[in-house]
Amino acid sequence: MSAIYTRALAGVLFAVSAFSVSAHDMSAHATMTMPSAASWQGEGVIKKVTPTSITIAHHPIPALNWPAMTMQFAQPTSQPVTAQRVGEEVDFTFTEGDSGYQIVSLNPHR
């Protein structure tokens, strides 16, 4: 009976040592970068532009399963969009950030 316990203990020790060998120290990868945030495209009409936001009545966005709706997006952090006019049809790209959805690019619809 002690031979069974000895084999069981050996099996457990082998499993523990295999786990510790396969564990990897991620501190060596401190400079790794995560992939950029997902972005989505849309088309719509500008309804309002402020220094901090752009309101767009957009068409459905199938990638997010969104119906057509009017919503407010945060202005891009790099350079706020001010040249666009209310009523202008636009193509836009946006991401989701900590404080909601943010415009990445905004161009006149072609």
Buried (B, 14 or more C-beta within 10 A) or exposed (E): EEEEEEEEEEEEEEEEEEEEEEEEEEEEEEEEEEEEEEEBEBBBBBBEBEEEBBBBEBBEBEEEEBEEEEBBBBBBEEEBBEEBEEEBEBBBBBBEEEEEBBBBEBEEEE
